Every structure is written in structure tokens, then in C-alpha cells.
Amino acid sequence: MLNMNDLAKLAEVYEGIPIWDTFPGSPSHVAGVRQGDILVEANGHAIRTLDDYFEHVSNSDSSVRLKVIRDHEPMEFVMHWGNAPSITPEQAQEMVSGVLPSLVAGTKKREDN
């Protein structure tokens, strides 16, 4: 498994966001997204930052088409909301902030360039 620095570098190369972890039973985990993937698209829209992700995923009804890079190969998944646990945006942000502090810094860097 890649360490956080290597995963962050790959995310820069593929212009996506790294998946540091998935929660068992979550919609993304059930769909097939795994730790170490690089998320590059949601519903056909490029995902470069967490803001991109939240914008395109929050506008989706019952499912989201995700494209990731895994082991340098593109893969596509469909994430369904049907059995997703109900969480508030604040809870989601808390979960994200605990595992992605370096991603937030990397996102700022990309926006400045």
C-alpha cells in the first residue's frame, strides 16, 4: 500500500483527490472504491478538489458514477445512496478532516497555481 506522501503525489499526477480510506458499508465502499484510489470524475465532471466532489455528488439523486485511478488504471463504479446512513454535512466534514489534513493543504496549493 502506498504511504500518504506517495498517494498525494499520484493525486497530483492524475489531477484528482486521493482516497485515504473508505468506511466499510459506506456507499463508496459498497460500490468498490478502495483506499489508495485516486478519484478523478463524478458523473462525468472532473474532480480536482473536495469542493468539486461535494458539488457534483450533492447534486446527485440516487446514484453517482465515479471514475478512479487504481494501480495506474482507470476504473468506474456506480455509488448508490439507497442504503446510505444519514449524516449531516458537519459530520461528513468531521470525518473528512480527520483523515485528509494534507489533502486540504494540497488542494490550496493547486488552486494557487
N, C-alpha and C positions, 0 to 999 in steps of 0.2 A: 504494500500500500504506500502511496506517496505521502510524504510529510506535508505539512501545511505550506511551507515555502515553495516546494515543487508544484503543488496543486495551484497555488496563487500564480506562479509563473506560467503554467499551462493555460490558466484562465485568461491571462494577458495575451498569449499567443492566439488563442481561439476567440478572443473578444467576447467572453461570456462570464458567467459567475460560477465559482466553484461550489460544489455540493460537499460541505464538510461532513454532513451526517444526515440521515433520514430517520424518522421516528417509526418504529415497527407499527404497522396498522394504519399509518397516515396515508392519505390518498396518493402522495408521490411514491411512497414505498410500495404500496399495493400495485401501482402502475409499473414499477420496475426500476425507478430511479434509485441509484445507489451512491454511497459515499465514494468520492473520487471522480464522479461525473462532472462535466462542465456543461451547464445549461446555456444554450445559445439561442433558442427560439421558444416562444409560446404562441400558439395559434398563428404561426407564420410571421410573427413580429420578432425582430432581433431583441435579445435580452443582453444588455451590456451592464446594467446596474440593478440593484434591488428595487429602485423606483420603477424601472421598466417592467420588472417581474410583477410587482404589485399592481401596476396599472393594467397590464394585459390579463392577468389572472383574475383580478377583482371584477373585471367586466365580462367574465365568462359565466354562462348559465350553469350547466350541469357537468361540463367536461372541458378539459383543456388539452390540446395537442402540444406535447413537449418534444423538443429536439435537444439531445445531449451529445457530447463527445465522450466516449469511453474507450480508453486504450487507443486513442488517435483515430477512432472510427465513429462515424455518425450513427446514432440510434434514435428511433422515435417511439414515444409512448403516449397513451391517452390516459390522463388522470381524471377520474370521476369523483364528483363531490357527494354522490348519494349517501355514502356511509361515513362521511367526514364528521369528526367531533366538532361541536360548535364551540368556537373560541372567539374572543374579542380581538380587535386589532392590537390592543395593548398587550394581550397575552402572546400574540404572534410576534410582536416586536421584542418582547422579553425573551422568547425562545431564540429568536434570531440573534439578538445582541449578545447572548451568552456564548455563542459558538462562532460568530463571524467578525470579531473586532478588527482583524487585519483586512478583511474584505471591505469594510467600510472605509478604511484608510486607502486601499487600492482604488475604490470607486471614486473617491475625491481626486486622486491623482489623475485618473483617466479623464475626468470632467475638465480638469485644468489644462489638459493638453490640447 
